[in-house]
Amino acid sequence: MSDRTIDEILNFVEENDVKFIRLAFCDIFGNQKNVSIMPCELEKAFTTGINFDSFLVLGYDDPVYQDLFLLPDPTTLNILPWRPQQGRVMRFYCDVVLADGTPYPYDVRKFLRDALAECSEMGFACRMGLKSEFYLFKTDEEGRPTAEPWDEGGYFDISPLDRGENIRREICLCLEEMGIQPESSHHENGPGQNEIDFRASDAMSAADNFITYKNVVSAISERNGVYASFAPKPIRGKSGNGLHMKVSLFRKGVNLEEVDPQMSKSFMAGVFNRMRDITLFLNPQVESYERFGENEAPKYITWSAQNRSRLMRVPVVHGKKAGFILRSPDSGINPYAAFGMVILAGLEGVKNRETLPPPVDVSMRTLSKEERDGYDKLPASLQEAVDCAKKSAFLKESSCRKVADRFMEVIERQLLS
């Protein structure tokens, strides 16, 4: 779609009976926002952008930059399958620009694009594969969510214990229709908890796809009379909703583990060594920190090739490594900010030729308290995560400073309100 001209897109709109066009973007916490325009406004959107009231959107309420515009990215064109097929609805993700067309300094989509450009300058590309968990809850007679899970199934259960299989099926088919490729889906450990895993793609597409995925899950769930929750810890004492990120690096289509394993290790070390600095962007809610240390969610900053409860895991399949899995994030992220921070942290590791400490392949439960206390921990609260970010030399000195400062400012405003 990247080679489509404006004229081709306008013809597509006419030929496919598109009557409404959604221009979508995210607030600083990753919540999707959009405005619908009519087809006659689309050409204007591509040339000058569509103005919006920025002071009403978290992260965009800046007195210096009050006139902001949404500029659709033509590569993100998608028909929304769950909307009516007569008078169809089309969606684009947008960049946020100033009135003169220059980028808004705090646009997180541009922030991720710039991080990927740094990767490219260093001779490699970054791909992300995601595993996302969500809960399904019953709704009352007025359609409002209740605290009662949709079922009492457990890990990998089937019907009738698993009541979500048809909903997951509908979600996966809808995503496929939109060009997003799920790899697997199943019931997770918690009652009413589900997981969908996605094929890896370039980091920008993965971020766009994650926002689409949350939208699809919510829309299909509502259509089936249930409520989908991506909250980090929707039920006390039960498994939280994690978002596992599989990070792979490639040079000219070949996994970096095969052509430059030391660079790949240094990238992972860069992320590992800055976990306390960047956790705020991977876990931006108060509830995020209730998940750590429970039901296999990580607490200590450790890594392993085999132990699945570690913060970072390096799977070995048929004797080969393909990347690493970061297990601390949850679905409350803004994917553009989160992916960008992970990438920039990894790049620092590459620049400094950083190394990893020895792996921890045994269960933390088998270690003494003194041994466990020898490992760094993830921040224990949102406030501690803010404090870590504020003290971070990495965040102060790298290209992420503007976005990091705005993120911290908004989070602290929310904590004090």
JOLINGI-V511276 format. One record per pair of residues at least 12 apart in sequence whose C-alpha atoms are under 10 Angstrom apart, sorted by the first residue. I is the first residue (numbers start at 0). J is the second residue. Records with the same first field share a line. If there is no record, write none. Layout:
I->J, J
//
This chain:
0->73, 74, 75, 76
1->72, 73, 74, 75, 76
2->73, 74
3->73, 74, 76
4->73
5->41, 42, 45, 46, 73
6->42
8->41, 42, 73, 76
9->38, 39, 41, 42
12->38, 41, 78, 87, 88, 89
13->38
15->78, 84, 85, 86, 87, 88, 89
16->84, 85, 86, 87, 88, 89
17->37, 38, 78, 84, 85, 86, 87, 88, 89
18->35, 36, 37, 38, 39, 85, 86, 87, 88, 89
19->34, 35, 36, 37, 38, 39, 41, 86, 87, 88, 89, 90
20->33, 34, 35, 36, 37, 38, 39, 40, 41, 76, 77, 78, 79, 87, 88, 89, 90, 91
21->33, 34, 35, 36, 37, 71, 76, 77, 78, 79, 88, 89, 90, 91, 92, 93
22->34, 35, 36, 41, 44, 48, 49, 69, 70, 71, 72, 89, 90, 91, 92, 93, 94
23->35, 69, 70, 71, 72, 90, 91, 92, 93, 94, 210
24->69, 70, 71, 91, 92, 93, 94, 95, 106, 107, 108, 207, 210
25->56, 57, 58, 92, 93, 94, 95, 106, 107, 108, 210, 333, 334, 335
26->53, 55, 56, 57, 58, 59, 106, 107, 333
27->56, 57, 58, 59, 105, 106, 107, 332, 333, 334, 335, 336, 402, 405, 406, 409, 410
28->57, 58, 280, 283, 284, 331, 332, 333, 334, 335, 336, 406, 409, 410
29->57, 107, 206, 209, 210, 283, 330, 331, 332, 333, 334, 335, 336, 337
30->56, 57, 210, 213, 214, 331, 332, 333
31->92, 210, 211, 213, 214, 333
32->56, 92
33->51, 69, 90, 91, 92, 93
34->49, 50, 51, 69, 90
35->88, 89, 90
36->49, 89
37->88
38->89
41->71
43->70
44->68, 69, 70, 71, 93
45->69, 70, 71, 72, 73, 93
46->70, 71, 100
47->68, 69, 70, 96, 97, 98, 99, 100
48->67, 68, 69, 70, 71, 93, 94, 95, 96, 97, 98, 100
49->67, 68, 69, 70, 71, 93, 95, 96, 98
50->66, 67, 68, 69, 70, 95, 96, 97, 98
51->65, 66, 67, 68, 69, 95
52->65, 66, 67, 68
53->65, 66, 67, 68
54->66, 67
57->406, 409, 410
58->105, 106, 107, 402, 405, 406, 408, 409, 410
59->95, 103, 105, 106, 405, 409
60->409
61->105, 405
64->96, 97, 98, 103, 104
65->97, 98
66->96, 97, 98, 99, 103
67->95, 96, 97, 98, 99, 100, 102, 103
68->93, 94, 95, 96, 97, 98, 99, 100, 102, 103
69->92, 93, 94, 95, 96, 97, 100
70->91, 92, 93, 94, 95, 96, 97, 100, 102
71->90, 91, 92, 93, 94, 95
72->90, 91, 92, 93, 94
73->90, 91, 92, 93
74->91, 92, 204
75->90, 91, 92, 93, 204, 207, 208
76->89, 90, 91, 92, 177
77->89, 90, 91, 92, 176, 177, 178, 211
78->90, 91, 176, 177
79->173, 174, 176, 177, 211, 215
80->172, 173, 174, 176, 177, 215
81->173, 215, 218, 219, 222
82->218
90->211
91->207
92->108, 207, 210, 211
93->106, 108
94->106, 107, 108, 109
95->107, 108, 109
96->109
104->401, 402
105->399, 401, 402, 403, 404, 405, 406
106->335, 336, 401, 402
107->333, 334, 335, 336, 337, 338, 339, 399, 402
108->203, 206, 207, 333, 334, 335, 336, 339
109->203, 335, 336, 339
110->335, 336, 338, 339, 340, 398, 399, 401, 402
111->202, 203, 206, 334, 335, 336, 337, 338, 339, 340, 341, 342, 343, 399
112->202, 203, 335, 339
113->339, 343, 398, 399
114->202, 335, 338, 339, 340, 341, 342, 343, 344, 346, 398, 399
115->201, 202, 203, 338, 339, 342, 343
117->342, 343, 346
118->248, 342, 343, 345, 346
119->250
121->250, 346, 349, 350
122->249, 250, 251
123->248, 249, 250, 251, 252, 253, 254, 255, 262
124->201, 202, 247, 248, 249, 250, 251, 252, 253, 254, 255
125->199, 200, 201, 202, 203, 246, 247, 248, 249, 250, 254, 255, 338, 342
126->198, 199, 200, 201, 202, 203, 204, 205, 244, 245, 246, 247, 248, 249, 322
127->197, 198, 199, 200, 201, 202, 203, 204, 205, 206, 243, 244, 245, 246, 247, 248, 322, 324, 338
128->196, 197, 198, 199, 200, 201, 202, 205, 243, 244, 245, 246, 247, 324
129->181, 195, 196, 197, 198, 199, 200, 205, 206, 208, 209, 242, 243, 244, 245, 246, 324, 325
130->181, 182, 183, 184, 194, 195, 196, 197, 198, 241, 242, 243, 244, 245, 324, 326, 330
131->184, 193, 194, 195, 196, 197, 209, 212, 213, 229, 240, 241, 242, 243, 244, 328, 329, 330
132->184, 185, 186, 187, 192, 193, 194, 195, 196, 228, 229, 230, 231, 238, 239, 240, 241, 242, 243, 329, 330
133->186, 187, 189, 191, 192, 193, 194, 195, 213, 216, 217, 227, 228, 229, 230, 231, 232, 233, 239, 240, 241, 242, 330
134->148, 149, 150, 163, 186, 187, 189, 190, 191, 192, 193, 194, 225, 226, 227, 228, 229, 230, 231, 232, 233, 234, 238, 239, 240
135->147, 148, 149, 150, 162, 163, 166, 190, 191, 192, 193, 216, 217, 220, 221, 225, 226, 227, 228, 229
136->148, 149, 150, 190, 191, 192, 220, 224, 225, 226, 227, 228, 233
137->149, 150, 191, 224, 225, 226, 227
138->221, 224, 225, 226
139->224, 225
140->224
142->221, 224, 225, 226
143->221, 224, 225, 226
144->221, 224, 225, 226, 227, 228
145->225, 226
146->233, 234
147->190, 191, 234
148->189, 190, 191, 192, 225, 226, 233, 234
149->161, 162, 163, 190, 191, 192, 225, 226, 227
150->162, 163, 189, 190, 191, 192
151->188, 189, 190, 191, 192
152->186, 187, 188, 189, 190, 191, 192, 193
153->185, 186, 187, 188, 189, 190, 191, 192, 193
154->185, 186, 187, 188, 189, 190, 192, 193, 194
155->184, 185, 186, 187, 188, 193, 194
156->185, 186, 187, 188
157->185, 186
158->186
160->186, 190, 191
161->185, 186, 187, 190, 191, 192, 193
162->186, 191
163->185, 186, 191, 192, 193, 220, 225
164->184, 185, 186, 193
165->223
166->216, 219, 220, 222, 223, 225
167->183, 184, 185, 186, 193, 194, 195, 216, 219, 220
168->184, 185
169->215, 216, 219, 220, 223
170->184, 195, 212, 215, 216, 217, 218, 219, 220
171->183, 184, 195, 196, 197, 212, 215, 216
173->212, 215, 216, 219
174->208, 211, 212, 215, 216
177->208, 211, 212
178->208
179->197, 198, 200, 204, 205, 208, 209, 211, 212
180->196, 197, 198, 199, 200, 208
181->195, 196, 197, 198, 199, 212
182->195, 196, 197, 198, 199
183->195, 196, 197, 198
184->196, 197
187->238, 240
188->237, 238, 239, 294
189->234, 236, 237, 238, 239, 240, 294
190->234, 237, 238
191->227
192->227, 228, 229, 237, 238, 239, 240
193->227, 240
194->240, 241, 242
195->212
196->242, 243
197->209, 212, 245
198->245
199->244, 245, 246, 247
200->246, 247
201->246, 247, 248
202->246, 247, 334, 335, 338, 339, 342
203->334, 335, 338, 339
205->334, 335, 338
206->333, 334, 335, 336, 337, 338, 339
207->334, 335
208->334
209->330, 332, 333, 334, 335
210->330, 332, 333, 334, 335
213->227, 228, 229, 330
216->228, 229
217->229
228->240, 330
229->241, 242, 329, 330, 331
230->284, 286, 287, 329, 330, 331
231->282, 283, 284, 285, 286, 287, 288, 289, 290, 291, 328, 329, 330, 331
232->285, 286, 287, 288, 289, 290, 291, 329
233->286, 289, 290
235->289, 290
236->289, 290, 293, 294
237->290, 293, 294
238->290, 293, 294, 295, 296
239->286, 287, 289, 290, 291, 293, 294, 295, 296, 329
240->287, 290, 296, 328, 329, 330, 331
241->282, 287, 290, 291, 296, 326, 327, 328, 329, 330, 331
242->281, 325, 326, 327, 328, 329, 330, 331, 332
243->310, 311, 324, 325, 326, 327, 328, 329, 330
244->311, 323, 324, 325, 326, 327, 328, 329, 338
245->311, 312, 313, 314, 321, 322, 323, 324, 325, 326
246->266, 267, 313, 321, 322, 323, 324, 325, 338, 341, 342
247->263, 267, 320, 321, 322, 323, 324
248->262, 263, 266, 321, 322, 323
249->263, 321, 322
254->320, 321, 322
255->320, 321, 322
256->319, 320, 321, 322
257->319, 320, 321
260->320
261->349, 352, 353, 354
262->345, 346, 348, 349, 350, 352, 353, 354
263->321, 322, 323, 345, 346, 348, 349
264->322, 323, 345, 348, 349, 352, 353, 354, 355
265->345, 346, 347, 348, 349, 350, 351, 352, 353, 354, 355
266->341, 342, 343, 344, 345, 346, 347, 348, 349, 350, 351, 352, 353, 354, 355
267->311, 313, 322, 323, 324, 325, 341, 342, 344, 345, 346, 347, 348, 349, 353, 354, 355
268->344, 345, 346, 347, 348, 349, 351, 352, 353, 354, 355, 356
269->341, 342, 343, 344, 345, 346, 347, 348, 349, 350, 351, 352, 353, 354, 355
270->311, 325, 340, 341, 342, 343, 344, 345, 346, 347, 348, 355
271->300, 301, 302, 310, 311, 325, 341, 344, 345, 348, 353, 354, 355, 356
272->300, 344, 345, 347, 348, 353, 354, 355, 356, 375
273->300, 340, 341, 344, 345, 347, 348, 387, 388, 391, 392, 393, 394
274->300, 310, 327, 341, 344, 375, 376, 377, 378, 384, 387, 388
275->300, 375, 376, 377, 378, 383, 384, 385, 386, 387, 388, 391
276->340, 344, 377, 378, 384, 385, 386, 387, 388, 389, 390, 391, 392, 393, 394
277->337, 340, 341, 344, 384, 385, 387, 388, 391, 393, 394, 403
278->327, 328, 337, 340, 341, 377, 378, 381, 383, 384, 385, 387, 388
279->328, 332, 337, 378, 380, 381, 382, 383, 384, 385, 386, 387, 388, 403, 406, 407, 410
280->328, 331, 332, 333, 334, 335, 336, 337, 338, 339, 340, 341, 384, 385, 388, 403, 406, 407
281->327, 328, 329, 330, 331, 332, 333, 334, 336, 337, 338, 340, 341
282->327, 328, 329, 330, 331, 332, 333, 337, 378, 380, 381, 384
283->328, 329, 330, 331, 332, 333, 337, 380, 381, 384, 385, 406, 407, 410
284->329, 331, 332, 380, 381, 382, 410, 413, 414
285->379, 380, 381, 382, 410, 414
286->331, 380, 381
287->327, 328, 329, 330, 331, 379, 380, 381
288->327, 329, 377, 378, 379, 380, 381, 383, 384
289->379, 380, 381
290->327, 329, 379
291->327, 376, 377, 378, 379, 380
292->308, 376, 377, 379
294->308
295->307, 308, 309, 310, 326
296->308, 309, 310, 326, 327, 328
297->309, 310, 311, 325, 326, 327, 328, 376, 377
298->310, 327, 363, 374, 375, 376, 377, 378, 379
299->363, 371, 372, 373, 374, 375, 376, 377, 378
300->327, 359, 374, 375, 376, 377
301->355, 356, 357, 358, 359, 360, 363, 374, 375, 376, 377
302->323, 324, 325, 355, 356, 357, 358, 359, 360
303->323, 357, 358, 359, 360, 361
304->320, 323, 324, 358, 359, 360
305->358, 359, 360, 361
306->358, 359, 360, 361, 362
307->324, 326, 360, 362
308->326, 360, 361, 362, 363
309->324, 325, 326, 327, 358, 359, 360, 361, 362, 363
310->324, 325, 326, 327, 328, 376, 377
311->323, 324, 325, 326, 327, 358
312->324, 325, 326, 358
313->325, 358
325->341
327->377
336->399, 402, 403, 406
339->399
340->394, 398, 399, 402, 403
343->393, 394, 397, 398, 399
344->393, 394, 397, 399
347->393, 397
381->410, 411, 414
382->410, 411, 414
384->407
385->406, 407, 408, 410, 411
386->407
388->403, 404, 407
389->403, 404, 407
//
